[in-house]
Amino acid sequence: MPSSRTVLGQDGPVTSVPQDPSPVTTRPLDDSAALGALAERLAREAGALVRDGRPRRVDVASTKTSPIDVVTAMDLASEALLRRVLAEERPDDAILGEEEGHVAGTSGITWVLDPIDGTVNYLYGIPAYAVSVAAVTGPPAPEEWTVQAACVHAVADGRTWTAVRGGGAFLDGERLAVNPPAPLAESLVGTGFGYTVERRRAQARVVAEVLPRVRDIRRIGSAAMDLCTLAGGGLDAYFERGLAPWDLAAASLVAEEAGAVVTGLRGAPASTRMTVAGPAETVAGLVALLEELDADTDRP
């Protein structure tokens, strides 16, 4: 039997990821451009399902970490579509999805899926939600993997962000670049919040300290769209505690390929504990502030 370990999401363990002890096949890594093309096709197909199948009134199918961490029937349907296509076209690849967890593979590639990033926005009809698809190599954990190809597809308006490692980041075919570095006092900063009372209380303390020191704060409600917005210059910097692997995978590559640093605090990589992104000089100042505030803890 394979052993397992826990992957953390917004507010604690969210799935057990089997660690297959069998050796990975040694066939050469697929061309990143081919992986990128498939990621885009998958995201667009799932996006069409989400868009065309949205009823006038969306109901909650279930909840996860708290009563406000919701799952809709469309989250489940979107992920099922993504998994079905991958099983047909890439049967040797592993899959890590928000709703159905991890399925091991032997190719060395894992597809990391967020079937609807911004589910609460989707639930309320706020047009800021996206399908996120990434192909990664290495263990299925943000601290250890390397994202090879990515697509984030904004369902409501069709904007599509793509990136392959070493090939740049694009929005609908137009190359992206982050804003030049700016002092924190002149930086528009994006963030997001968790789902439990304890996490939100801690995040409110941090935001109350950050807000007077930056130009302003924005909360889009989709971490993937936050990071992609940063990549195109719509934000100067971004931070959030509690991002799950599927929140981070695709959009982190888009941000990096647009010139952003994506990191954690205290020398750690970006992870569920903390993700900070932006131009290097701006990130350095924001990281120092967040470390001073113990923003990677739930201290009230």
ChimeraX attribute file (.defattr): number of C-alpha atoms within 10 A of each C-alpha:
attribute: neighborCount
match mode: 1-to-1
recipient: residues
	/A:1	7
	/A:2	10
	/A:3	10
	/A:4	12
	/A:5	11
	/A:6	13
	/A:7	18
	/A:8	19
	/A:9	22
	/A:10	22
	/A:11	21
	/A:12	13
	/A:13	13
	/A:14	17
	/A:15	19
	/A:16	14
	/A:17	20
	/A:18	17
	/A:19	16
	/A:20	15
	/A:21	9
	/A:22	9
	/A:23	9
	/A:24	12
	/A:25	11
	/A:26	9
	/A:27	9
	/A:28	8
	/A:29	11
	/A:30	12
	/A:31	11
	/A:32	19
	/A:33	15
	/A:34	12
	/A:35	20
	/A:36	22
	/A:37	16
	/A:38	21
	/A:39	28
	/A:40	25
	/A:41	16
	/A:42	25
	/A:43	28
	/A:44	24
	/A:45	18
	/A:46	28
	/A:47	25
	/A:48	18
	/A:49	16
	/A:50	23
	/A:51	17
	/A:52	10
	/A:53	11
	/A:54	15
	/A:55	12
	/A:56	9
	/A:57	8
	/A:58	14
	/A:59	14
	/A:60	15
	/A:61	12
	/A:62	12
	/A:63	12
	/A:64	13
	/A:65	16
	/A:66	12
	/A:67	10
	/A:68	14
	/A:69	17
	/A:70	18
	/A:71	19
	/A:72	18
	/A:73	13
	/A:74	25
	/A:75	22
	/A:76	16
	/A:77	17
	/A:78	25
	/A:79	20
	/A:80	17
	/A:81	16
	/A:82	23
	/A:83	22
	/A:84	13
	/A:85	14
	/A:86	18
	/A:87	14
	/A:88	9
	/A:89	11
	/A:90	16
	/A:91	15
	/A:92	17
	/A:93	18
	/A:94	23
	/A:95	26
	/A:96	23
	/A:97	22
	/A:98	22
	/A:99	20
	/A:100	14
	/A:101	16
	/A:102	20
	/A:103	17
	/A:104	19
	/A:105	18
	/A:106	17
	/A:107	20
	/A:108	21
	/A:109	28
	/A:110	27
	/A:111	30
	/A:112	29
	/A:113	31
	/A:114	30
	/A:115	29
	/A:116	30
	/A:117	27
	/A:118	22
	/A:119	23
	/A:120	20
	/A:121	17
	/A:122	24
	/A:123	21
	/A:124	12
	/A:125	16
	/A:126	14
	/A:127	15
	/A:128	20
	/A:129	30
	/A:130	33
	/A:131	31
	/A:132	33
	/A:133	33
	/A:134	35
	/A:135	27
	/A:136	26
	/A:137	19
	/A:138	14
	/A:139	15
	/A:140	26
	/A:141	22
	/A:142	22
	/A:143	16
	/A:144	14
	/A:145	16
	/A:146	18
	/A:147	26
	/A:148	26
	/A:149	31
	/A:150	32
	/A:151	35
	/A:152	31
	/A:153	32
	/A:154	24
	/A:155	25
	/A:156	17
	/A:157	12
	/A:158	14
	/A:159	13
	/A:160	21
	/A:161	30
	/A:162	31
	/A:163	34
	/A:164	26
	/A:165	18
	/A:166	12
	/A:167	15
	/A:168	18
	/A:169	29
	/A:170	23
	/A:171	20
	/A:172	13
	/A:173	10
	/A:174	11
	/A:175	17
	/A:176	25
	/A:177	21
	/A:178	24
	/A:179	20
	/A:180	14
	/A:181	17
	/A:182	18
	/A:183	15
	/A:184	23
	/A:185	13
	/A:186	14
	/A:187	21
	/A:188	20
	/A:189	25
	/A:190	25
	/A:191	22
	/A:192	21
	/A:193	20
	/A:194	22
	/A:195	17
	/A:196	15
	/A:197	10
	/A:198	13
	/A:199	19
	/A:200	16
	/A:201	15
	/A:202	19
	/A:203	24
	/A:204	13
	/A:205	15
	/A:206	20
	/A:207	18
	/A:208	10
	/A:209	14
	/A:210	20
	/A:211	14
	/A:212	12
	/A:213	16
	/A:214	16
	/A:215	15
	/A:216	15
	/A:217	18
	/A:218	13
	/A:219	13
	/A:220	18
	/A:221	21
	/A:222	21
	/A:223	28
	/A:224	32
	/A:225	24
	/A:226	25
	/A:227	31
	/A:228	31
	/A:229	24
	/A:230	29
	/A:231	34
	/A:232	22
	/A:233	17
	/A:234	16
	/A:235	21
	/A:236	28
	/A:237	32
	/A:238	27
	/A:239	26
	/A:240	24
	/A:241	26
	/A:242	22
	/A:243	26
	/A:244	24
	/A:245	25
	/A:246	26
	/A:247	27
	/A:248	23
	/A:249	32
	/A:250	34
	/A:251	31
	/A:252	28
	/A:253	30
	/A:254	34
	/A:255	31
	/A:256	24
	/A:257	24
	/A:258	26
	/A:259	21
	/A:260	28
	/A:261	22
	/A:262	23
	/A:263	23
	/A:264	25
	/A:265	21
	/A:266	11
	/A:267	8
	/A:268	12
	/A:269	17
	/A:270	25
	/A:271	25
	/A:272	25
	/A:273	22
	/A:274	21
	/A:275	24
	/A:276	26
	/A:277	30
	/A:278	32
	/A:279	24
	/A:280	18
	/A:281	15
	/A:282	22
	/A:283	26
	/A:284	18
	/A:285	13
	/A:286	26
	/A:287	23
	/A:288	13
	/A:289	17
	/A:290	22
	/A:291	14
	/A:292	9
	/A:293	16
	/A:294	14
	/A:295	22
	/A:296	21
	/A:297	14
	/A:298	16
	/A:299	14
	/A:300	12
